[in-house]
């Protein structure tokens, strides 16, 4: 789910590293960057070698770890660092075993002070996370995607070891996710599976291909490839005696909400689907909506956002109109170079090296198999082919998949197809993870103790029970 957080928005971070001084600067350093009222925790990992110093940065609140710091120096008690991949730099003074400094990105400056991080990270409070023993049957399972030749590992939970039950397949959001869809200490799929199974609904959740215990190459996979994995989960359930074959459903979150309709439209064994923050618009339009919503909520200066949006529109349009990726990398690089050349806002206080690094990272993202497919993919035609009962659920504070635009598109698709079995629910104050939230910003996800709103859980269970009762 994290991959839908758009690149090129200033939720990125600050950091530090080194090169020579009488002081010992190696080890872990941590601090908090205040971005328009939002705190972003940072951890800098500094090592020393014969060639000098090197460092990586972690941003726990964004789920980002091991970000390379490509240039580090430490001399005369001054720490300097450049992070070309995000167009940023940091400079701070070592003083009393701390570093007092400033982080700069896209022309904006933010104070960032760093201190030694010698203690273990405090255990996060996640009160909804269930603990064993569980009052239901749990089994670790493996099933094969015969089309692509990879094996998916997961967990099947059933109300009891014997009997015949409705079962829901959980499909994760973007990015490599494990079976719990784990993010920032939260395990939303574990909470969902536990809640549903305690209430008579079996659940199959699995590690994405190439993640945790599943085989395959995630980096080469598109949304359509991941749909094949989800469909193989349905095939697996059809072979289980404990599963009611007439009551197999799919529940997809974020990108999973794109995948569920793909599978349902081509597989009659899917009896219902639940779209948790599912999308109804083409990928490029969703990214632009997301960038605008997050930028506004985080207080990004309008001049920077508008210049960035103008460039992204040009990049996306070029991808939409492309038929292959043979010459695409060079063409996108040229668009970004021209945009930077014609804008003093985007290049303010950026070195040539930082600009070139940012262009390279962004273009690499855009031409990756997943992103290229995602930008061009329009879920609308597939939504019109869905014939089974569908629940579309969104939160009003969702900045990654804005509720109004996407739910409206889903409603329109079902109206055009004549499928009247659509239920749309928009829940007040819930963010993209279905947490009760204040701003909806991704930086808030890890700060909130709640993993999944009880109200959302109740609505999902109520709808599933009403839907399967109609098949009895």
LOFI-186588 format. One record per residue (C-alpha): residue number from 1; residue in three letters; y, x, z. Coordinates in nm, 3 decimals, always signed. Last residue first. Layout:
BEGIN
     k     r        c2        c1        c3
   NUM   ALA         Y         X         Z
...
***
This chain:
BEGIN
     k     r        c2        c1        c3
   472   UNK    -1.982    -2.871    +0.097
   471   UNK    -1.732    -2.724    -0.150
   470   UNK    -1.433    -2.904    +0.005
   469   UNK    -1.514    -2.744    +0.338
   468   UNK    -1.468    -2.406    +0.171
   467   UNK    -1.100    -2.478    +0.100
   466   UNK    -1.013    -2.630    +0.439
   465   UNK    -1.176    -2.336    +0.617
   464   UNK    -0.997    -2.083    +0.396
   463   UNK    -0.658    -2.254    +0.446
   462   UNK    -0.686    -2.270    +0.826
   461   UNK    -0.802    -1.909    +0.846
   460   UNK    -0.514    -1.781    +0.635
   459   UNK    -0.251    -1.987    +0.819
   458   UNK    -0.381    -1.875    +1.159
   457   UNK    -0.380    -1.507    +1.062
   456   UNK    -0.023    -1.540    +0.932
   455   UNK    +0.090    -1.696    +1.260
   454   UNK    -0.092    -1.425    +1.456
   453   UNK    +0.122    -1.167    +1.270
   452   UNK    -0.070    -0.854    +1.177
   451   UNK    -0.046    -0.506    +1.331
   450   UNK    +0.196    -0.571    +1.617
   449   UNK    +0.321    -0.255    +1.786
   448   UNK    +0.618    -0.218    +1.551
   447   UNK    +0.751    +0.138    +1.525
   446   UNK    +0.500    +0.236    +1.255
   445   UNK    +0.612    -0.033    +1.012
   444   UNK    +0.986    +0.005    +1.075
   443   UNK    +1.032    +0.294    +0.831
   442   UNK    +0.900    +0.062    +0.559
   441   UNK    +1.216    -0.150    +0.600
   440   UNK    +1.156    -0.519    +0.674
   439   UNK    +1.476    -0.535    +0.881
   438   UNK    +1.384    -0.707    +1.208
   437   UNK    +1.007    -0.749    +1.187
   436   UNK    +0.712    -0.974    +1.273
   435   UNK    +0.434    -0.790    +1.092
   434   UNK    +0.282    -0.917    +0.770
   433   UNK    +0.245    -0.564    +0.629
   432   UNK    +0.517    -0.632    +0.371
   431   UNK    +0.748    -0.775    +0.637
   430   UNK    +0.738    -1.106    +0.826
   429   UNK    +1.062    -1.268    +0.941
   428   UNK    +0.993    -1.623    +0.821
   427   UNK    +0.659    -1.690    +0.654
   426   UNK    +0.654    -1.802    +0.291
   425   UNK    +0.346    -2.011    +0.212
   424   UNK    +0.227    -2.108    -0.135
   423   UNK    -0.087    -2.318    -0.185
   422   UNK    -0.230    -2.343    -0.536
   421   UNK    -0.499    -2.589    -0.644
   420   UNK    -0.291    -2.755    -0.913
   419   UNK    -0.420    -2.529    -1.188
   418   UNK    -0.249    -2.671    -1.497
   417   UNK    -0.204    -2.333    -1.660
   416   UNK    +0.173    -2.365    -1.685
   415   UNK    +0.202    -2.481    -1.324
   414   UNK    -0.017    -2.193    -1.208
   413   UNK    +0.204    -1.937    -1.384
   412   UNK    +0.524    -2.100    -1.254
   411   UNK    +0.407    -2.094    -0.894
   410   UNK    +0.312    -1.726    -0.925
   409   UNK    +0.654    -1.643    -1.074
   408   UNK    +0.833    -1.827    -0.793
   407   UNK    +0.618    -1.649    -0.534
   406   UNK    +0.720    -1.315    -0.685
   405   UNK    +1.095    -1.375    -0.707
   404   UNK    +1.132    -1.536    -0.365
   403   UNK    +0.897    -1.311    -0.171
   402   UNK    +1.024    -0.963    -0.249
   401   UNK    +0.720    -0.735    -0.292
   400   UNK    +0.828    -0.409    -0.131
   399   UNK    +1.115    -0.550    +0.072
   398   UNK    +0.908    -0.815    +0.252
   397   UNK    +1.137    -0.969    +0.513
   396   UNK    +1.077    -1.329    +0.400
   395   UNK    +0.703    -1.278    +0.435
   394   UNK    +0.450    -1.366    +0.165
   393   UNK    +0.132    -1.573    +0.125
   392   UNK    -0.022    -1.698    -0.197
   391   UNK    -0.336    -1.910    -0.140
   390   UNK    -0.552    -1.982    -0.443
   389   UNK    -0.820    -2.237    -0.533
   388   UNK    -1.019    -2.128    -0.842
   387   UNK    -0.910    -2.154    -1.207
   386   UNK    -0.722    -1.828    -1.256
   385   UNK    -0.631    -1.781    -1.624
   384   UNK    -0.257    -1.838    -1.573
   383   UNK    -0.255    -1.563    -1.311
   382   UNK    -0.391    -1.330    -1.579
   381   UNK    -0.096    -1.395    -1.811
   380   UNK    +0.153    -1.336    -1.523
   379   UNK    +0.011    -1.011    -1.388
   378   UNK    +0.219    -0.796    -1.627
   377   UNK    +0.104    -0.433    -1.640
   376   UNK    +0.331    -0.178    -1.808
   375   UNK    +0.466    -0.017    -1.491
   374   UNK    +0.122    -0.028    -1.327
   373   UNK    -0.059    +0.139    -1.615
   372   UNK    +0.179    +0.435    -1.626
   371   UNK    +0.180    +0.449    -1.245
   370   UNK    -0.200    +0.461    -1.212
   369   UNK    -0.269    +0.706    -1.493
   368   UNK    +0.005    +0.951    -1.388
   367   UNK    +0.289    +0.966    -1.642
   366   UNK    +0.554    +0.827    -1.407
   365   UNK    +0.448    +1.034    -1.108
   364   UNK    +0.455    +1.360    -1.303
   363   UNK    +0.796    +1.262    -1.439
   362   UNK    +0.930    +1.216    -1.085
   361   UNK    +0.791    +1.548    -0.959
   360   UNK    +0.928    +1.744    -1.256
   359   UNK    +1.270    +1.580    -1.243
   358   UNK    +1.301    +1.647    -0.870
   357   UNK    +1.208    +2.012    -0.917
   356   UNK    +1.461    +2.055    -1.197
   355   UNK    +1.736    +1.901    -0.984
   354   UNK    +1.647    +2.115    -0.685
   353   UNK    +1.646    +2.430    -0.897
   352   UNK    +1.978    +2.342    -1.058
   351   UNK    +2.125    +2.300    -0.710
   350   UNK    +2.213    +1.956    -0.582
   349   UNK    +2.548    +1.913    -0.407
   348   UNK    +2.625    +1.598    -0.606
   347   UNK    +2.371    +1.566    -0.887
   346   UNK    +2.318    +1.191    -0.878
   345   UNK    +2.686    +1.111    -0.820
   344   UNK    +2.826    +1.355    -1.078
   343   UNK    +2.644    +1.164    -1.351
   342   UNK    +2.630    +1.244    -1.722
   341   UNK    +2.425    +1.562    -1.690
   340   UNK    +2.190    +1.396    -1.441
   339   UNK    +2.121    +1.108    -1.677
   338   UNK    +2.073    +1.345    -1.969
   337   UNK    +1.820    +1.550    -1.772
   336   UNK    +1.641    +1.234    -1.664
   335   UNK    +1.612    +1.102    -2.020
   334   UNK    +1.500    +1.442    -2.149
   333   UNK    +1.225    +1.465    -1.887
   332   UNK    +1.109    +1.118    -1.987
   331   UNK    +1.077    +1.229    -2.350
   330   UNK    +0.896    +1.551    -2.263
   329   UNK    +0.641    +1.369    -2.050
   328   UNK    +0.595    +1.089    -2.304
   327   UNK    +0.490    +1.302    -2.599
   326   UNK    +0.116    +1.236    -2.577
   325   UNK    +0.141    +0.951    -2.324
   324   UNK    +0.046    +0.663    -2.552
   323   UNK    +0.188    +0.343    -2.703
   322   UNK    +0.533    +0.368    -2.547
   321   UNK    +0.766    +0.067    -2.533
   320   UNK    +0.703    -0.008    -2.166
   319   UNK    +0.733    +0.364    -2.083
   318   UNK    +1.074    +0.391    -2.250
   317   UNK    +1.190    +0.075    -2.077
   316   UNK    +1.080    +0.221    -1.744
   315   UNK    +1.277    +0.543    -1.788
   314   UNK    +1.593    +0.362    -1.903
   313   UNK    +1.574    +0.116    -1.615
   312   UNK    +1.517    +0.409    -1.379
   311   UNK    +1.834    +0.584    -1.497
   310   UNK    +2.052    +0.275    -1.446
   309   UNK    +1.890    +0.214    -1.108
   308   UNK    +1.975    +0.567    -0.991
   307   UNK    +2.337    +0.529    -1.097
   306   UNK    +2.356    +0.189    -0.926
   305   UNK    +2.194    +0.320    -0.606
   304   UNK    +2.420    +0.622    -0.576
   303   UNK    +2.740    +0.422    -0.624
   302   UNK    +2.614    +0.149    -0.391
   301   UNK    +2.581    +0.384    -0.095
   300   UNK    +2.235    +0.347    +0.062
   299   UNK    +2.256    +0.113    +0.361
   298   UNK    +1.883    +0.098    +0.438
   297   UNK    +1.857    -0.275    +0.362
   296   UNK    +2.046    -0.238    +0.035
   295   UNK    +1.836    +0.055    -0.083
   294   UNK    +1.510    -0.115    +0.018
   293   UNK    +1.593    -0.436    -0.170
   292   UNK    +1.725    -0.258    -0.481
   291   UNK    +1.431    -0.020    -0.505
   290   UNK    +1.182    -0.300    -0.455
   289   UNK    +1.338    -0.524    -0.717
   288   UNK    +1.345    -0.231    -0.962
   287   UNK    +0.981    -0.147    -0.884
   286   UNK    +0.879    -0.511    -0.932
   285   UNK    +1.053    -0.530    -1.268
   284   UNK    +0.872    -0.219    -1.389
   283   UNK    +0.539    -0.356    -1.272
   282   UNK    +0.561    -0.695    -1.445
   281   UNK    +0.616    -0.997    -1.223
   280   UNK    +0.393    -1.221    -1.010
   279   UNK    +0.296    -0.983    -0.733
   278   UNK    +0.067    -1.041    -0.437
   277   UNK    +0.215    -1.016    -0.088
   276   UNK    -0.119    -1.129    +0.057
   275   UNK    -0.288    -1.315    -0.228
   274   UNK    -0.590    -1.515    -0.110
   273   UNK    -0.861    -1.602    -0.362
   272   UNK    -1.125    -1.874    -0.394
   271   UNK    -1.475    -1.939    -0.535
   270   UNK    -1.535    -1.603    -0.702
   269   UNK    -1.876    -1.635    -0.869
   268   UNK    -1.705    -1.747    -1.190
   267   UNK    -1.597    -1.391    -1.265
   266   UNK    -1.335    -1.323    -1.533
   265   UNK    -1.020    -1.485    -1.390
   264   UNK    -1.132    -1.419    -1.032
   263   UNK    -1.158    -1.044    -1.091
   262   UNK    -0.810    -1.010    -1.243
   261   UNK    -0.672    -1.259    -0.987
   260   UNK    -0.795    -1.039    -0.697
   259   UNK    -0.662    -0.713    -0.846
   258   UNK    -0.293    -0.803    -0.843
   257   UNK    -0.305    -0.917    -0.481
   256   UNK    -0.496    -0.599    -0.404
   255   UNK    -0.184    -0.422    -0.528
   254   UNK    -0.009    -0.590    -0.232
   253   UNK    -0.297    -0.720    -0.017
   252   UNK    -0.600    -0.880    -0.176
   251   UNK    -0.831    -1.144    -0.031
   250   UNK    -1.130    -1.234    -0.246
   249   UNK    -1.368    -1.522    -0.182
   248   UNK    -1.742    -1.587    -0.188
   247   UNK    -1.833    -1.945    -0.095
   246   UNK    -2.092    -2.066    -0.345
   245   UNK    -2.320    -1.764    -0.286
   244   UNK    -2.342    -1.839    +0.087
   243   UNK    -2.411    -1.487    +0.211
   242   UNK    -2.689    -1.399    +0.459
   241   UNK    -2.943    -1.353    +0.178
   240   UNK    -2.740    -1.067    +0.029
   239   UNK    -2.773    -1.006    -0.345
   238   UNK    -2.466    -1.208    -0.440
   237   UNK    -2.272    -0.998    -0.190
   236   UNK    -2.333    -0.684    -0.396
   235   UNK    -2.209    -0.849    -0.714
   234   UNK    -1.889    -0.950    -0.535
   233   UNK    -1.839    -0.592    -0.416
   232   UNK    -1.892    -0.476    -0.775
   231   UNK    -1.601    -0.699    -0.872
   230   UNK    -1.378    -0.515    -0.626
   229   UNK    -1.476    -0.179    -0.774
   228   UNK    -1.412    -0.305    -1.127
   227   UNK    -1.068    -0.423    -1.012
   226   UNK    -1.002    -0.065    -0.901
   225   UNK    -1.051    +0.046    -1.262
   224   UNK    -0.803    -0.220    -1.377
   223   UNK    -0.545    -0.101    -1.124
   222   UNK    -0.577    +0.246    -1.270
   221   UNK    -0.800    +0.530    -1.150
   220   UNK    -0.763    +0.898    -1.235
   219   UNK    -0.633    +1.000    -0.893
   218   UNK    -0.901    +0.793    -0.716
   217   UNK    -1.188    +1.002    -0.849
   216   UNK    -1.528    +0.863    -0.747
   215   UNK    -1.731    +0.842    -0.428
   214   UNK    -1.671    +0.632    -0.119
   213   UNK    -1.706    +0.777    +0.233
   212   UNK    -1.335    +0.844    +0.307
   211   UNK    -1.153    +0.794    -0.025
   210   UNK    -1.271    +0.878    -0.378
   209   UNK    -1.304    +0.510    -0.458
   208   UNK    -1.127    +0.292    -0.201
   207   UNK    -1.313    +0.252    +0.129
   206   UNK    -1.465    -0.092    +0.178
   205   UNK    -1.418    -0.431    +0.343
   204   UNK    -1.673    -0.712    +0.342
   203   UNK    -1.592    -1.008    +0.568
   202   UNK    -1.792    -1.303    +0.702
   201   UNK    -1.607    -1.619    +0.806
   200   UNK    -1.715    -1.804    +1.124
   199   UNK    -1.408    -1.767    +1.344
   198   UNK    -1.501    -1.438    +1.512
   197   UNK    -1.560    -1.308    +1.159
   196   UNK    -1.210    -1.407    +1.050
   195   UNK    -1.032    -1.241    +1.341
   194   UNK    -1.239    -0.920    +1.331
   193   UNK    -1.202    -0.881    +0.956
   192   UNK    -0.826    -0.936    +0.970
   191   UNK    -0.775    -0.688    +1.256
   190   UNK    -0.992    -0.427    +1.082
   189   UNK    -0.806    -0.495    +0.757
   188   UNK    -0.470    -0.442    +0.929
   187   UNK    -0.560    -0.105    +1.083
   186   UNK    -0.226    +0.027    +1.212
   185   UNK    -0.180    +0.386    +1.327
   184   UNK    +0.078    +0.458    +1.061
   183   UNK    -0.144    +0.314    +0.786
   182   UNK    -0.514    +0.228    +0.782
   181   UNK    -0.632    -0.013    +0.514
   180   UNK    -0.934    -0.063    +0.746
   179   UNK    -1.179    +0.020    +0.466
   178   UNK    -0.990    +0.338    +0.380
   177   UNK    -0.690    +0.340    +0.150
   176   UNK    -0.597    +0.568    -0.139
   175   UNK    -0.264    +0.435    -0.269
   174   UNK    -0.176    +0.078    -0.350
   173   UNK    -0.291    -0.215    -0.141
   172   UNK    -0.643    -0.291    -0.025
   171   UNK    -0.896    -0.551    -0.138
   170   UNK    -1.078    -0.748    +0.135
   169   UNK    -1.392    -0.932    +0.020
   168   UNK    -1.435    -1.269    +0.195
   167   UNK    -1.771    -1.413    +0.296
   166   UNK    -1.888    -1.771    +0.350
   165   UNK    -2.201    -1.764    +0.567
   164   UNK    -2.578    -1.814    +0.551
   163   UNK    -2.779    -1.757    +0.868
   162   UNK    -2.914    -1.458    +1.055
   161   UNK    -2.738    -1.144    +1.169
   160   UNK    -2.458    -1.357    +1.314
   159   UNK    -2.086    -1.419    +1.254
   158   UNK    -2.106    -1.158    +0.975
   157   UNK    -1.929    -0.824    +0.934
   156   UNK    -1.995    -0.600    +0.633
   155   UNK    -1.850    -0.251    +0.645
   154   UNK    -1.786    -0.021    +0.351
   153   UNK    -1.894    +0.257    +0.122
   152   UNK    -1.836    +0.229    -0.251
   151   UNK    -2.048    +0.424    -0.499
   150   UNK    -1.918    +0.537    -0.835
   149   UNK    -2.070    +0.505    -1.182
   148   UNK    -1.785    +0.330    -1.363
   147   UNK    -1.970    +0.020    -1.485
   146   UNK    -2.242    +0.038    -1.222
   145   UNK    -1.995    +0.011    -0.934
   144   UNK    -2.255    +0.069    -0.668
   143   UNK    -2.287    -0.063    -0.314
   142   UNK    -2.300    +0.096    +0.027
   141   UNK    -2.315    -0.075    +0.366
   140   UNK    -2.229    -0.021    +0.732
   139   UNK    -2.340    -0.330    +0.921
   138   UNK    -2.172    -0.541    +1.191
   137   UNK    -2.308    -0.864    +1.342
   136   UNK    -2.081    -1.059    +1.577
   135   UNK    -1.956    -1.065    +1.935
   134   UNK    -1.816    -0.710    +1.901
   133   UNK    -1.885    -0.434    +2.152
   132   UNK    -1.655    -0.281    +2.056
   131   UNK    -1.274    -0.267    +2.049
   130   UNK    -1.040    -0.482    +1.844
   129   UNK    -0.696    -0.351    +1.740
   128   UNK    -0.444    -0.620    +1.832
   127   UNK    -0.278    -0.417    +2.110
   126   UNK    -0.184    -0.123    +1.886
   125   UNK    -0.004    +0.113    +2.121
   124   UNK    +0.013    +0.453    +1.962
   123   UNK    -0.137    +0.741    +2.157
   122   UNK    +0.126    +1.001    +2.236
   121   UNK    +0.116    +1.298    +2.003
   120   UNK    -0.017    +1.603    +2.180
   119   UNK    +0.244    +1.830    +2.329
   118   UNK    +0.387    +2.150    +2.184
   117   UNK    +0.643    +2.011    +1.942
   116   UNK    +0.934    +2.251    +1.976
   115   UNK    +1.268    +2.099    +1.890
   114   UNK    +1.462    +2.013    +1.577
   113   UNK    +1.812    +1.875    +1.530
   112   UNK    +1.900    +1.684    +1.216
   111   UNK    +2.252    +1.564    +1.140
   110   UNK    +2.269    +1.378    +0.806
   109   UNK    +2.459    +1.473    +0.491
   108   UNK    +2.467    +1.273    +0.167
   107   UNK    +2.511    +1.442    -0.171
   106   UNK    +2.172    +1.330    -0.302
   105   UNK    +2.005    +1.480    +0.003
   104   UNK    +2.144    +1.705    +0.275
   103   UNK    +1.993    +1.770    +0.619
   102   UNK    +2.215    +1.929    +0.881
   101   UNK    +2.137    +2.160    +1.169
   100   UNK    +2.074    +2.249    +1.531
    99   UNK    +1.740    +2.425    +1.570
    98   UNK    +1.587    +2.449    +1.916
    97   UNK    +1.454    +2.732    +2.132
    96   UNK    +1.793    +2.798    +2.292
    95   UNK    +1.970    +2.813    +1.954
    94   UNK    +1.832    +2.857    +1.602
    93   UNK    +2.100    +2.744    +1.358
    92   UNK    +2.025    +2.488    +1.089
    91   UNK    +2.032    +2.438    +0.713
    90   UNK    +1.833    +2.179    +0.523
    89   UNK    +1.805    +2.094    +0.154
    88   UNK    +1.706    +1.799    -0.061
    87   UNK    +1.635    +1.701    -0.420
    86   UNK    +1.308    +1.528    -0.327
    85   UNK    +1.064    +1.761    -0.505
    84   UNK    +1.309    +2.050    -0.473
    83   UNK    +1.268    +2.079    -0.099
    82   UNK    +1.494    +2.368    -0.002
    81   UNK    +1.508    +2.535    +0.338
    80   UNK    +1.745    +2.742    +0.543
    79   UNK    +1.714    +2.855    +0.905
    78   UNK    +1.993    +3.063    +1.050
    77   UNK    +1.915    +3.291    +1.347
    76   UNK    +2.043    +3.595    +1.161
    75   UNK    +1.773    +3.536    +0.900
    74   UNK    +1.523    +3.258    +0.841
    73   UNK    +1.442    +3.161    +0.483
    72   UNK    +1.227    +2.895    +0.321
    71   UNK    +1.191    +2.778    -0.039
    70   UNK    +0.921    +2.544    -0.175
    69   UNK    +0.879    +2.327    +0.131
    68   UNK    +0.559    +2.145    +0.039
    67   UNK    +0.501    +1.800    +0.182
    66   UNK    +0.186    +1.824    +0.397
    65   UNK    +0.197    +1.470    +0.528
    64   UNK    +0.362    +1.143    +0.426
    63   UNK    +0.274    +0.818    +0.607
    62   UNK    +0.639    +0.718    +0.600
    61   UNK    +0.689    +0.708    +0.976
    60   UNK    +0.474    +1.020    +1.013
    59   UNK    +0.699    +1.233    +0.788
    58   UNK    +0.521    +1.568    +0.774
    57   UNK    +0.671    +1.890    +0.638
    56   UNK    +0.520    +2.210    +0.514
    55   UNK    +0.627    +2.567    +0.576
    54   UNK    +0.624    +2.922    +0.453
    53   UNK    +0.759    +3.241    +0.602
    52   UNK    +0.753    +3.597    +0.476
    51   UNK    +0.530    +3.776    +0.227
    50   UNK    +0.315    +3.926    +0.501
    49   UNK    +0.260    +3.577    +0.637
    48   UNK    +0.432    +3.349    +0.886
    47   UNK    +0.366    +2.979    +0.936
    46   UNK    +0.595    +2.685    +1.000
    45   UNK    +0.485    +2.320    +1.033
    44   UNK    +0.784    +2.084    +1.039
    43   UNK    +0.742    +1.736    +1.186
    42   UNK    +0.985    +1.459    +1.103
    41   UNK    +1.048    +1.121    +1.263
    40   UNK    +1.266    +0.884    +1.062
    39   UNK    +1.502    +0.668    +1.270
    38   UNK    +1.685    +0.385    +1.094
    37   UNK    +2.052    +0.326    +1.173
    36   UNK    +2.184    +0.432    +0.835
    35   UNK    +1.935    +0.717    +0.804
    34   UNK    +1.902    +0.883    +1.145
    33   UNK    +1.666    +1.180    +1.104
    32   UNK    +1.445    +1.247    +1.402
    31   UNK    +1.312    +1.583    +1.511
    30   UNK    +0.999    +1.792    +1.534
    29   UNK    +0.904    +2.156    +1.513
    28   UNK    +0.550    +2.291    +1.500
    27   UNK    +0.477    +2.662    +1.498
    26   UNK    +0.661    +2.970    +1.380
    25   UNK    +1.028    +3.034    +1.457
    24   UNK    +0.978    +3.333    +1.685
    23   UNK    +1.318    +3.498    +1.725
    22   UNK    +1.387    +3.854    +1.604
    21   UNK    +1.463    +3.711    +1.263
    20   UNK    +1.315    +3.692    +0.918
    19   UNK    +1.213    +3.429    +0.668
    18   UNK    +1.204    +3.059    +0.770
    17   UNK    +1.133    +2.687    +0.767
    16   UNK    +1.306    +2.342    +0.806
    15   UNK    +1.302    +1.969    +0.725
    14   UNK    +1.465    +1.649    +0.619
    13   UNK    +1.345    +1.321    +0.487
    12   UNK    +1.300    +1.060    +0.228
    11   UNK    +1.404    +0.700    +0.273
    10   UNK    +1.663    +0.779    +0.013
     9   UNK    +1.512    +0.593    -0.278
     8   UNK    +1.387    +0.793    -0.576
     7   UNK    +1.024    +0.704    -0.547
     6   UNK    +0.944    +0.343    -0.484
     5   UNK    +0.727    +0.230    -0.196
     4   UNK    +0.452    +0.073    -0.401
     3   UNK    +0.238    +0.377    -0.322
     2   UNK    +0.224    +0.282    +0.038
     1   UNK    +0.000    +0.000    +0.000
***
